[in-house]
Amino acid sequence: MKKIMFLLSLALLCAISFVYAEDSAAAAAVTAENESFASSLKYIAAALAVGISCIAGGIAVGRIGAAAMGAMSENPDLFGKALPYAGLAEGICLWGFLVALLILFL
């Protein structure tokens, strides 16, 4: 049974390679279409990376800021401890922007 499956998969691979060799002229026209489609998907992916990360960063900063203000109203000495957490939440947006740059230029 294993030999039959191996021979069938080998025959299928040979058939695919013959079909691919015959369609090499038509592949040049399709390649140009695929490149433009891939280029448009690249811009959509970069926009989604920045958009989603900025929305998530805004939500995080809002929640952390509200909690930090509440804590600082009770104890003003907590300002130095609460500020780095807001900065870490803003870093989410920067990571999204970095991912978008990597998508666009690599």
N, C-alpha and C positions, 0 to 999 in steps of 0.2 A: 504494500500500500504506500509506503514511504517513497519507493522508487517511482511509482506512478505519479504521485504528487510532485516529486522533484522534476520529472520529465515534463509534466504539464506546465509547471511554473517556468521551466527553461524555454519551452515552446512559446509561451505567452511573452516572455521577455524578448525573444527573437522577433516575434511578430510586431511588438511595440517598437523595437529598434528599426525595423524595415519601414514601418509607417512614418516614423520620425524622420528618417533619411529622405523619404519622398516629399515630405511637406516642408523641407528646409527653405524653399523659396517663399512659401506662404507664411512661414514663421517670421520673416523679416518685417512684414507688414503688421503682424499681430504684436510683435515686440514693441513697436512704436506706440501702439495703443496701450499696452500693458505698462509702459514706462510713464505715460501721462496719467494713467489711473493710479499707479503707485505714488506718483508725485502728489496727486490730490489727496490720497489717503495719508500721506506723510504730514501734510498741513493740518488735516483734521485731527490726527493723533496728537500733534503738538498742541493744538488748541485745547483739546480735551485734557491733556496733561496739566497745562497751566490753569485752565478753568476749574477743574475738580480740586486741584491742590489749593488754589486760592479760596475756594468756597470752604474747604475743610479747615484751612488756616484761619479764616475769619470766624468760623464757629468755635474753634479752639481758643482763639484770643478772646472772643466774647465771654466764654465761660470762665476762662482763667482770670480775665480782668475783673469780672464781677465777683468772683471768689476772693481775689486779691484785695479789691476795694473793701469788701466786707470784713476781711481779716485785718486790714490796716485801720479801719475805723475803730476797731476794738483795741488794737495794739500797733501804734505807729512804727515801732521798731521792726516790723515785718516787711517793710518796703524793700529792703535789700535782698530779702529771701524770695519775694514774690516776683520781682522784676525778671530774673533769668528764665522763669517758666514762661512768661509772655514772649520772651525772645526765642525760646525753643519752639513755641507754637508758630511764630512768624517764619521760622526756618522751613516749615512745611511748604510755604509758597516758593521759597528759593529753590528747594529741591525739585518742585514741579517745573520751575523755569529751567533748571539745569537739564532735566530730562527732555524738555522740549528742544533745547539747543542741541542735545545729542541726537535726537530724532531728525532734526533738520539738517545737520551738518555732518553726520556720520553715516 
